[in-house]
Amino acid sequence: MAGSIRAAPAMAAVAGALAICGAAVGRDGAERCPIDQLGRLRRSFEAAMRWKDRDQVLRLYGPDAVFFDEVSRRLEGRAQLEGLYATVFARYDSHLRLTPDTIAPRRHGARLVCDERGHFTEALRDRRSGRVQRAQGPYRFAYARETDGAWRFVLMDWRPGPGDVTPPDARP
């Protein structure tokens, strides 16, 4: 009993410290992802895509972020991400909608990372031809709290998983 009385103030101190830095601790002592903060980050990304605000999009990424497109092309580093968004914004108008299914915390060394899996829908209007392409599928993001206290994307993975794409020979 005496051990649990001493542990209670210690757990309260840990919970308070984590709340200040943007993570939450449940009653069971388990770390939780800051759902509200991650939701704001996700909505900021959707809006920046819609407004073609490349600087805002790039501010949402951590310095070590990795991006996988739907055909498994890997991009990393600011220069590659700048090139990607310069190309996309010059050619397309995007209306992206992200719907998260799960968000779960994990540790990557001393760093708390929040993994999010969900589905997206997107209408891409080619600015040259006016044609609209519609895309949908799964996404996987990872968020991490950076040294400045802000949560940012450290992974964007748009590759379909098993069962997410109908093979061409199975289509009616």
Secondary structure, DSSP 4 states (H G I P E B T S, - for coil): -HHHHHHHHHHHHHHHHHHHTT-EE-TTS-EE--HHHHHHHHHHHHHHHHHT-HHHHHHTEEEEEEEE-TT--EEESHHHHHHHHHHHHHHEEEEEEEEEEEEEEEEETTEEEEEEEEEEEEEEEETTT--EEEEEEEEEEEEEE-TTS-EEEEEEE----TTSS--GGG--
